[in-house]
Amino acid sequence: MIIIKSPPEIEAMRLAGAMVGQFFEEVERHVRSGVATRELEEFAEEFVAKHGVRGAFKGYLGYPANLCTSINEEVVHGIPSGTRVLREGDIVSIDFGVVRDGFFGDAARTYAVGKISAGSENLLATTERALTKAIGVSLPGNRLGDISAAIQEEAEGAGFSVVRDFVGHGIGRTLHEEPQVPNFGTPGTGPKLMPGMVLAIEPMVNEGLFPVEVLPDGWTVVTRDRKRSAHFEHVVAITADGNRILSLP
């Protein structure tokens, strides 16, 4: 069942999302060569304590950290580590969420570590553009498949592929709600978008082919061909007059 949120609930989600957006503004200065991903996790731990919120991921289904930090061929759910150090030319996807007053906020962004290759720059730009185009069709009266198709068309049109085993989702008082929001699909299909729907839209785009696999740690998802992957995410509310991004600072 897709849960429709009231205007006060959407406002509560905006406040949670704004805190996530603020985190991404602040963490960016820590993303540099020589930094271990565990240091980014420590910054996240300090951030949630300072702002009196709870990290959305730590303890969720047993996940051990506040952040997911996924480097290069890692797609999602990379666990921060003191031995996983960022190097010049890497790309790193950071996924972060909070719980504020009972509502979840969630977002993801992929950063360049120093100077990256032209191919990696194109991958990041395409993935972010796919998210922008998906948000652009997240309008009342459209269909969920319109969002999915916008992502797929942008990614595949640039010569990349979209991850199929992991998808976006509804969000609200729980981190994952109905409906699932795939990054591939057919326009004009799926549930009709209605005011009060809130969706976490999150393109995951691979440099190579779309198959992925989970490493032995049980969490880290990598591309099967070990080519790079990028991930961008925003939480978007469908409103009577269009949409509203809830995960901006």
N, C-alpha and C positions, 0 to 999 in steps of 0.2 A: 504494500500500500504506500502510495506517495503522500507524505504528510505536507499539507498546506500550512504555511506559517502566517500568522496575523501580522499587521504592521508593527505592533510593539515587539513581537518576537523577532522580526527582521531587524529592527533597531538594536535589539540586544545582540543579535549576531553581528551587526555592523561594528559594535563596540569591541566584541571579541576579535573580529577580523582586523580592525584598526590596530590592535596590539600586535597581531601577526605582521601586518605591514610595517609597523615601526621596528620590529625585530629585524626584518630584512634590510631596512635602511641602516641599522646599526651594525649588523654582522658583516656587511660588505667590506668594511675597512679591515677586518681580520682575515679576509681571504687573500692570502699571498704565499709566495713560495717559502718553504721552510716551516710552515705551520702544520702541526699535526691535527687531524680531525677531532681528536679528543679535546684540543684547546677550544675548538668551536663549540663542542658540547658543554664545556665548562662555562663558556660565555652564555649559552642558552640557559643553563642551570641558574646562573646569577640573574639573568633577565627575568625569568618567571618568579624567582624569589623577590626581586625588587618590586615587581608590579603586582604581587599578590594574586597571581593566577596559577593554574595548574597546567603543566605540559600535557598536551593531548595524547602523545605517543607513549611516554614512559609507562611501562606496565601494561599497555594495551596488547592483549593476547600474548603477554610475556615479553614484549619488546623491551630491551634494556636501556633505552636512551631517550632523550628529548628530541634529538635530531635524527634524521636520516641524511647521511653524507655519502653520496655515490659519485665515484671518480671515474672518468673516462668510459670504459666499457660497462661499468656498473650502472644499471638502469634506475633502480629504486631500492630502498631499504638497506643501504649500506650502513653498517654500524660504526659509529665513531671509535677511533682507536689511537692510542699513543704512538703506535708504530706506523700508522698510515699517514704519511707526510705529503703535503701538496708540493708539487714541483712546477717550475716554469714550463708553460705549454700545456698543463693539464686543464681539463674542465671538471668542475665539481657541482653536482646538483644538491641543493640543500632543501629539505622538506621539513616544515615546522608547523605546529599547531598549538593552540591553547584552549583551555576551558575557562570561560568567564561567566559567572552568574548562571551556570547550568547550560550554556550554549557553546558550541565548538566553532573555532576559527581554524583555517587551514590554508596553506599556500606553499608553493615551491618555486625555486628559481635556479637556473644554472649559470654559474659564474666562470669567467675565464681567469686562469691563474697566470698573470703576466701576459706576455705575447703568445697568442695561439696561432695555429695554422689557418690559412684561408678556408680550408674545408671545415674546420671546427667552427670558425666564425659563421659560415653559411648555415651549419647545423643549428647553432644557437639562434640565429636570426630567423630561420625558417620555423623553428619550434615556437618561438615567441609570436611570430606572425600568425601561426596556426591557432594559437590561443586567442589572439585578437579577433580573428575572423570568426571563430566559434562563438565568442561573446557577442559579436555583431549580429548573429542570427538567433541569439537566445532571446526571442521576443514572443509575447503572448500570441497564440494562434499558430505559431510554427510547431514543428514536430521535433522530438528528441533526435531523430535521424538526421535532421538538418545540421545540428551541432556536430555530430559524428562525421558526417560527410564533409563539412567544411574543413575539419582537421585533416582528414585523409587526403582530400584533394590538394591542400596546400603542401603537405609533406611529400606525397608521392609526385606531385608536379615538380618538385625540386630535386627529385631523384633519390629521396629517402624512403624509409618505411615506418609504419606505426606499430607500436607494441599492441598485441591483441590479447595477451594473457592477463593484463592489468588495466584497469579502467577507472574513469572518474565515477562520481557517486553523489547521491543526495547527502545532505548534511543538516544537522540541527541540534537536537538535544543528545544525539549520538553521533559518533564520528562518521559512521557509514550507514546511510539510509537508502531506501529505494528512491529513484531508479538508478540502475547502473548507467554510466555515460561512456560508452565505448569511443575509442578514437578512430573508428572506421564504421561506415554504415551507408545507408541509402536515403537520399532526401525524401521527405514526405512520409516517412515511416515512423513508427513508435508512438509513445504517448504524446498527446497535445500539450504544449507548454502553456501553463496557466499562472496567473498572478498568485504569488505566495509560494511557488516552488523555489527551492534554493538548491543549487547544484555546485559541486566542486568539479570544475572542468580542468582536466590536466593532461594535455598532450605529452606523450612519451614517444620520442622520435629517434629512430636508429639510423646511423650512418650507412649501415649495411642492410642485412635482411632482418625480418621481424622476429624470428624465433629467439626465445630467451630461456635461461635455466637458473635454478636456485643453487647457490653454493652450499657446501656442507654445513655452514653455520646456521642454515635453516631460514635465513632472512635475505641475504644479499642476492639480488637478481642481476644477472649479467647477460649481455648479448651472447648468443651461442657462437657467433663468428668472431667475438671479441673486438668488434668495431665499436666506436663511441656512440653514446646515447645522450640525449638532452631531455629535460623535464621542466615544464613551466605549469603553474597552477594558480587559479584564482577561484574564490567562492563568489557566485553570481546569483542574485535574487531576480526572479522574473516579476515585473511589476505591471500595473495596469497601463502605464505609458511607456513601457520598454523594459529596461533592466537596470540593475545597480550592482556594481562590483563592491563586495563587502570586505575584501581583504586588502584594501589600500590603507596607508597610514593616515 
